[in-house]
Amino acid sequence: MKKVYVGMGTDLVHHGHINIIEKARELGEVTIGLLSDEAVSKFARVPFLSFDERKQILENIKGVHEVIAQEELDYETNLRALKPDYVVHGDDWKTGPQRHIREKVLKVIGEWGGELVEPAYTSGISSTGLRQAMKEIGNTPDIRRRMLRRMLDNNHLVKVMETHNGISGLIVEDTKVELDGEVREFDAMWLSSLTDSTAKGKPDTEYVDRTSRFATINDILDVTTKPMILDGDTGGVAEHFAMLVRNIERLGLSAVVIEDKVGLKRNSLFGTEVEQTLDTIEGFCEKIQAGKKAQVTDEFMIFSRLESLIADKGMEDALTRAKAYIEAGTDGIMIHSRHKDGKEIMEFMKEYQKFDVKVPVISVPSSYNQFTEDELKAAGFSIVIYANHLLRTAFPAMKRTAESILTHKRSKEVDGECMSIKEILTILPN
């Protein structure tokens, strides 16, 4: 039989996919190259269903001979391994972000006389539309919670933006940019203690209590589907931290980050200008272990934030603490620095690569923001968090608007800075 190759992401299988498979079956023996989570994320958000779940669905469709992994958007590796007689894909990729992939496929299969068959895209159905409908319905805590770990398991640099209320959550949920053949968007949300407190006009000293923070969490979860990481400050005493883990895990959060300081919480960017007291290694390890014992699911994660460099305790202290926290069971490390040159961050990562046992590392490049995501990933980071940027840009804009109205005694001068009421209504959930 002729060999037929079909590349698919198939987050949500619909009759358009079935039509493609049926056309492929008419041509010969069908092998489906199922795109990995990382490959799908190049042109759409990470799938709701895991790779194994999507694979199982496709394997049970009539006419599918085999389902193999396609690790990249680029088909070349699989095509050269299989040398199919036909590649079948809907004609919708002739334009848009995947058009260069199509051109590469034509070039590769042309080497052995392969043929590209492009059935007309099935009208009246859209994977993007289905994903939008899923978003309107909402996400379950279980699906949301596990998404972050799936991204990390797929060697995906997780891009995280801070949120502090429902509207900022919608911005992170919906903002996309098409560039260089890719559709880029944020993978997850960071509920920052700093921005949550600031949005409420309160000091960033753990003054905002957990009831108030849970209200913010629920406001954001109500209108989004992406995973959330909580800034848990110090986590409080071990017993209280265990209760926090249970509560946010039940809500569907993917992870919490706690820092290894004690006493009155002061923002790390103050450095040694204010008193920054580190917890003992033993004390913080006990807190990690209390949290891990309290969690119910395997998907939830506890990340440990190292403050050694903030407190000028030195690189050796940071590395010693990282090893101890990993042994205590932490799921990841956040290394923090306020130096703008980024040298100590890169030095830490260089030494960290020598560890026998490693966990994902989080970068928060608020100070050393000259590094690109590609450079951070090359250094060994798994997650990058833009920890406060939406609030920091919103505040000056609101202040300028208020000053303009006071100056001109009317609002006409700020019309160009304002989103229309109609636009606002279109971004809000129906």
Buried (B, 14 or more C-beta within 10 A) or exposed (E): EEBBBBBBBBBBBBEBBBBBBBBBBEBBBBBBBBBBBBBBBBBBBBBBBBBEEBBEBBEEBEEBBEBBEBBBBBBBEBBEEBBBBBBBBBEBBEEEBBEEBBEBBEEBBEEEEBBEBBBEBBEEEBBEEBBEEBBEEBBEBEBBBBBBBBBBBBEBBBBBBBBBBBBBBBBBBBEEEEEEBBBBBBBBBBBBBBBBBBBBEBBBEBEBEBEBBBEBBEBBBEBBBBBBBBBBBBBBEBEEBBBBBBBBBEBBBBBBBBBBBBEEBBBBBEBEEEEBEBBEBEEBBBBBBBBBEBBEEEBBBBBBBBBBBBBEBEEEBBBBBBBBBBEBBBBBBBBBBBEEEBEBBBBBBEBBEEEEEBBBBBBBBBBBEEBEBEBBBEBBBBBBBBBBBBBBEBEEEEEEBEEBBEEEEEEEEBEEEEEEEEEEEEEEEE
